[in-house]
Amino acid sequence: ELEGMLGRKHAWETTTKKAANRSWDRVCVVLKGSQIFFYKDQKTYRTTPDVTFRGEGAVELKGAEAEVAADYTKKKHVFRLRSNGGDYLFQCLDDDEMNMWINAINSQGSTDSGAGKSQTLPAGSDKKDEPKRRSFFTLKKN
């Protein structure tokens, strides 16, 4: 079980339909077994675990994949969760927290071969992120 307050953006409801509300929300994210639940805050989760954020159902992680969202440059420490319930972006406080969530989600969502692949993703994409960030700020100065 893993729990924390993360920024969340629901980007896609399905592979072809964008989510109706794509704004960032600060939510309590709870990974329980092979599902992720969303709550307004940690107090709500602890006192009334059946009252989820906006009455949303859990996201099933079987067949889901989490990866560093290297293409999303508006915020730092963002990872993407692709599942049958669409695409979500999550913002963490730092890279350590982000990698912890990615590894935890991928260990639940995929087979052994998939988990091996996913564990190599964060290290490689961190290196890719560095030049991107520098070029982003360089572009902004001009």
Disulfide bonds with the S-S distance in Angstrom:
none
